[in-house]
Amino acid sequence: MIGVLGTHSTGKSTFLARLAHELRRDDIQVATVADLGEQAQRIGLPILFNHTYASTLWFITRGISNELEAWLHADVVLVDRAVPDALGYYRAAYAYRGEQPDAAAVASLESLVRSHSAHYDLLLRTTLDPVLPLGVNKRRDPNLDFRALADRHVNQVLHDLDLPHDLLPSHGHQTALDRVVAFTSARLASAGVGS
């Protein structure tokens, strides 16, 4: 399972679409787990700088559920916003609002994220280039201060939970793509998939 995470409008979905195409071209069965933001908005959950414990718990548990379901149907699962991302956004929301989250709530979320993250074979964190404009292919939050906070807190979650990850710079997608395809092919070959 390969997860990509990072602040909004930094190329996660674009990278994963290219990766899925490359892997499928090599006859690898790929399942994708989509970003849950639009679904959360439709059902009325607070998101971005309005995140709460309940909305973050929903993102984490729904993400885990979707990932486990996808796991049943593919050689490789590609996750747009791996579960540590939700914890980073939760922390960023509280920092943005100048509030302190409940320590017990934070500990319970961290425990869920840490436990599930052991299932990722590879995590990639996008890097924010503030010069690049927000994408226009879907509705985006224009709050650049919160975008930068989310970037910082997603990174901090990965470090605090000691989750190994690679960086996915905005101008380095081809290099990362080649590296991830090679990693995935080697991992599948060692598992006897496709041989």
Phi, psi and chi 1 to 4 in degrees:
 res  aa     phi    psi   chi1   chi2   chi3   chi4
   1 MET       -  131.1 -171.7  160.0   47.2      -
   2 ILE  -118.0  123.2  -61.7  169.2      -      -
   3 GLY  -115.5  140.3      -      -      -      -
   4 VAL  -117.7  138.1  178.1      -      -      -
   5 LEU  -146.1  164.0   61.6  167.2      -      -
   6 GLY   148.2  171.5      -      -      -      -
   7 THR   -63.5  164.3 -164.1      -      -      -
   8 HIS   -69.2  149.2   40.4  -67.6      -      -
   9 SER    61.7   47.4 -154.9      -      -      -
  10 THR  -123.4   14.1   51.0      -      -      -
  11 GLY    98.0   12.4      -      -      -      -
  12 LYS   -61.0  -54.0  -66.5  177.3  -63.6  -62.3
  13 SER   -64.6  -40.1  -59.6      -      -      -
  14 THR   -62.1  -46.8  -58.7      -      -      -
  15 PHE   -61.1  -45.9  176.2   78.3      -      -
  16 LEU   -65.7  -34.6  -74.4  173.1      -      -
  17 ALA   -64.5  -42.6      -      -      -      -
  18 ARG   -65.2  -41.2  -70.7 -176.9   64.6 -160.8
  19 LEU   -64.3  -45.2  177.8   57.8      -      -
  20 ALA   -58.0  -43.4      -      -      -      -
  21 HIS   -60.6  -46.5  174.4   74.9      -      -
  22 GLU   -62.2  -44.3  -70.7  -67.5  -39.0      -
  23 LEU   -67.8  -41.1  -66.1  173.1      -      -
  24 ARG   -65.2  -32.6  -72.5  179.7  178.2  128.5
  25 ARG   -62.9  -26.8 -153.4  168.9   62.4 -170.5
  26 ASP   -93.0   18.7  -68.5  -21.4      -      -
  27 ASP    60.3   34.4  -66.7  -35.4      -      -
  28 ILE   -97.5  130.4  -64.2  170.5      -      -
  29 GLN   -76.0  121.7  -71.4 -173.7  -28.5      -
  30 VAL  -119.7  134.7  176.6      -      -      -
  31 ALA  -117.3  143.1      -      -      -      -
  32 THR  -117.0  144.5   57.9      -      -      -
  33 VAL  -114.1  117.8  176.6      -      -      -
  34 ALA   -81.1  158.5      -      -      -      -
  35 ASP   -57.1  136.4  175.1   -1.5      -      -
  36 LEU   -92.5    1.3  -66.6  167.5      -      -
  37 GLY   -57.1  -47.5      -      -      -      -
  38 GLU   -65.6  -39.2  -70.1  179.3   12.3      -
  39 GLN   -64.4  -41.8 -176.0 -179.8   -1.4      -
  40 ALA   -61.2  -41.2      -      -      -      -
  41 GLN   -62.9  -43.2  -77.1 -178.4  -56.6      -
  42 ARG   -60.4  -36.5  -82.5 -164.8  -51.6  -85.2
  43 ILE   -92.0    0.8   63.2  175.0      -      -
  44 GLY    89.5   18.2      -      -      -      -
  45 LEU   -77.8  142.1  -75.7  171.9      -      -
  46 PRO   -70.6  136.2   21.9  -27.6      -      -
  47 ILE  -131.9  179.6   63.0  169.3      -      -
  48 LEU    53.2 -128.2  -61.4  166.8      -      -
  49 PHE   -75.0    0.1   51.7   81.8      -      -
  50 ASN   -99.5    3.2  -66.8  -48.8      -      -
  51 HIS   -49.4  144.1  -97.7  -63.4      -      -
  52 THR  -126.1  175.5   63.3      -      -      -
  53 TYR   -58.2  -46.6  170.9   79.3      -      -
  54 ALA   -63.3  -44.6      -      -      -      -
  55 SER   -67.2  -37.1   66.0      -      -      -
  56 THR   -68.1  -41.2  -55.7      -      -      -
  57 LEU   -60.8  -39.6 -177.5   62.3      -      -
  58 TRP   -61.8  -47.6 -179.4   87.8      -      -
  59 PHE   -59.0  -44.0  -89.2   92.2      -      -
  60 ILE   -67.9  -50.5  -69.1  169.5      -      -
  61 THR   -70.8  -37.8   56.8      -      -      -
  62 ARG   -67.0  -40.2  179.5   61.8   55.6   99.1
  63 GLY   -60.8  -47.2      -      -      -      -
  64 ILE   -59.9  -45.9  -69.8  170.2      -      -
  65 SER   -59.5  -46.6  176.4      -      -      -
  66 ASN   -63.5  -39.3  -70.7   -8.6      -      -
  67 GLU   -65.9  -43.2  -69.7  171.4   21.1      -
  68 LEU   -64.3  -39.7  -66.4  174.0      -      -
  69 GLU   -63.8  -43.9 -175.8  179.2  -33.0      -
  70 ALA   -64.1  -34.0      -      -      -      -
  71 TRP   -56.4  -29.8 -138.2  -12.0      -      -
  72 LEU   -71.2  -17.6  -61.0  172.4      -      -
  73 HIS  -120.9   13.1  -53.7  -69.7      -      -
  74 ALA  -154.5  160.8      -      -      -      -
  75 ASP   -75.8  -35.2  -61.1  -36.3      -      -
  76 VAL  -134.4  135.3  176.4      -      -      -
  77 VAL  -110.2  127.4  176.6      -      -      -
  78 LEU  -108.5  125.6  -56.0  179.3      -      -
  79 VAL  -114.5  118.4 -178.2      -      -      -
  80 ASP   -87.8  102.6 -169.7  -17.3      -      -
  81 ARG    83.8   74.4  -65.6 -162.7  176.6  -87.0
  82 ALA   -57.4  156.5      -      -      -      -
  83 VAL   -56.8  -29.7  -64.0      -      -      -
  84 PRO   -60.7  -24.0  -23.4   33.0      -      -
  85 ASP   -57.5  -42.6 -167.9   87.4      -      -
  86 ALA   -63.3  -38.2      -      -      -      -
  87 LEU   -67.1  -38.3 -176.8   55.9      -      -
  88 GLY   -62.5  -42.6      -      -      -      -
  89 TYR   -67.2  -35.8  -90.9   76.2      -      -
  90 TYR   -61.2  -49.0  173.0   73.4      -      -
  91 ARG   -62.5  -41.9  -71.6 -179.8  175.6 -176.1
  92 ALA   -63.3  -39.1      -      -      -      -
  93 ALA   -62.4  -44.5      -      -      -      -
  94 TYR   -66.4  -40.3  -84.4   83.3      -      -
  95 ALA   -63.2  -42.4      -      -      -      -
  96 TYR   -61.0  -40.0 -177.6   82.2      -      -
  97 ARG   -83.7   -5.5  -62.5 -168.9  -53.2 -107.0
  98 GLY    69.7   30.5      -      -      -      -
  99 GLU  -113.1  161.1  -60.3  171.7    4.8      -
 100 GLN  -108.9  121.8  -73.2  -64.7  -39.8      -
 101 PRO   -71.6  158.3   25.2  -30.7      -      -
 102 ASP   -63.8  128.3  176.6   72.0      -      -
 103 ALA   -60.4  -38.3      -      -      -      -
 104 ALA   -67.2  -37.8      -      -      -      -
 105 ALA   -64.8  -44.1      -      -      -      -
 106 VAL   -60.8  -45.2  171.2      -      -      -
 107 ALA   -61.4  -39.4      -      -      -      -
 108 SER   -68.3  -39.7   71.1      -      -      -
 109 LEU   -66.3  -42.9  -65.9  172.8      -      -
 110 GLU   -61.4  -39.1  -73.5  176.5   -8.7      -
 111 SER   -62.6  -45.0  177.9      -      -      -
 112 LEU   -60.8  -47.0  -87.4  170.5      -      -
 113 VAL   -65.0  -46.2  169.2      -      -      -
 114 ARG   -60.5  -45.9 -178.0 -179.1  -75.2  112.8
 115 SER   -62.1  -47.9  176.0      -      -      -
 116 HIS   -71.5  -32.2 -179.9   70.5      -      -
 117 SER   -63.9  -17.0  -66.8      -      -      -
 118 ALA   -63.3  -17.1      -      -      -      -
 119 HIS   -86.5   -9.5  -62.4  -70.6      -      -
 120 TYR   -79.3  129.9  -65.2  111.6      -      -
 121 ASP   -78.8  -27.7  -63.2  -61.7      -      -
 122 LEU  -156.7  132.3 -175.6   61.8      -      -
 123 LEU  -117.3  138.1  -73.3  171.5      -      -
 124 LEU  -124.6  130.9  -62.8  130.8      -      -
 125 ARG  -110.3  123.9 -179.0 -177.4   65.7   82.7
 126 THR   -68.4  154.8   59.2      -      -      -
 127 THR  -111.6  140.8   57.9      -      -      -
 128 LEU   -83.6  124.2  174.6   61.1      -      -
 129 ASP  -109.5  101.5 -178.8  -12.1      -      -
 130 PRO   -63.8  -12.9   13.6  -18.7      -      -
 131 VAL   -75.0  -30.6  173.9      -      -      -
 132 LEU   -73.4  134.5  -66.3  176.5      -      -
 133 PRO   -73.3  163.8   27.2  -32.9      -      -
 134 LEU   -64.1  146.1  -66.8  171.5      -      -
 135 GLY   -65.5  158.3      -      -      -      -
 136 VAL  -114.6    1.8  -65.1      -      -      -
 137 ASN   -77.8  -11.4   60.7  -28.9      -      -
 138 LYS  -154.7  165.3   59.4 -176.8  174.9 -178.4
 139 ARG   -61.0  128.7 -165.1  172.9  135.6 -127.4
 140 ARG  -121.1  148.5  -55.2  -76.4 -178.8  169.4
 141 ASP   -76.1  123.9  175.5   58.1      -      -
 142 PRO   -84.6    2.4   31.0  -34.8      -      -
 143 ASN   -76.5   98.5 -174.1  -35.2      -      -
 144 LEU   -71.9  -27.0  -60.8 -178.8      -      -
 145 ASP   -65.7  -44.5  -68.9  -25.0      -      -
 146 PHE   -67.5  -37.5  179.4   71.5      -      -
 147 ARG   -56.7  -44.6 -176.2 -177.6 -175.7 -144.8
 148 ALA   -67.4  -38.8      -      -      -      -
 149 LEU   -62.5  -43.1  -94.6  177.1      -      -
 150 ALA   -61.4  -42.2      -      -      -      -
 151 ASP   -57.6  -48.4  179.6   63.0      -      -
 152 ARG   -64.6  -42.4 -172.3  167.4   76.2 -128.3
 153 HIS   -76.0  -33.0  -76.3  -84.0      -      -
 154 VAL   -62.4  -44.4  167.9      -      -      -
 155 ASN   -59.9  -43.6 -179.8   46.0      -      -
 156 GLN   -64.8  -38.3 -166.1   60.6   50.2      -
 157 VAL   -59.6  -45.2  162.3      -      -      -
 158 LEU   -59.7  -40.5  -68.8  168.1      -      -
 159 HIS   -73.3  -43.3  -72.0  -76.1      -      -
 160 ASP   -62.8  -37.2  -71.1   -9.2      -      -
 161 LEU   -91.5    3.1  -59.7 -176.0      -      -
 162 ASP    54.6   49.7 -161.8   25.6      -      -
 163 LEU   -98.3  115.1  -60.0  175.2      -      -
 164 PRO   -61.8  140.7   -6.3   13.6      -      -
 165 HIS  -158.7  158.6   62.1  -78.4      -      -
 166 ASP  -107.8  154.9  -68.5  -21.9      -      -
 167 LEU   -87.9  145.8  -65.1 -179.6      -      -
 168 LEU  -122.7   85.5 -179.2   57.7      -      -
 169 PRO   -69.0  152.9   18.9  -23.0      -      -
 170 SER   -61.6  -26.9   56.5      -      -      -
 171 HIS  -107.0   15.7  -63.7  -66.1      -      -
 172 GLY  -124.0   29.0      -      -      -      -
 173 HIS   -64.9  -39.2  -80.6 -161.5      -      -
 174 GLN   -65.3  -43.1 -172.0   59.0   52.0      -
 175 THR   -61.9  -45.9  -59.1      -      -      -
 176 ALA   -64.4  -40.8      -      -      -      -
 177 LEU   -59.4  -48.5 -173.7   67.8      -      -
 178 ASP   -60.2  -42.2  -65.9  -18.1      -      -
 179 ARG   -65.3  -42.6 -170.4  176.1   70.7 -117.0
 180 VAL   -71.5  -38.0  173.5      -      -      -
 181 VAL   -62.5  -44.5  167.7      -      -      -
 182 ALA   -63.8  -43.3      -      -      -      -
 183 PHE   -59.5  -47.1  169.6   87.7      -      -
 184 THR   -65.0  -44.3  -55.5      -      -      -
 185 SER   -61.7  -43.1  -62.9      -      -      -
 186 ALA   -66.0  -41.2      -      -      -      -
 187 ARG   -64.2  -42.9 -178.5   62.4   68.7   98.9
 188 LEU   -68.1  -38.8  -69.5  173.0      -      -
 189 ALA   -64.2  -41.1      -      -      -      -
 190 SER   -69.0  -23.9   70.9      -      -      -
 191 ALA   -88.9   -2.6      -      -      -      -
 192 GLY    78.1   17.8      -      -      -      -
 193 VAL   -85.5  130.4  175.9      -      -      -
 194 GLY    81.6    4.7      -      -      -      -
 195 SER  -101.1      -   48.9      -      -      -
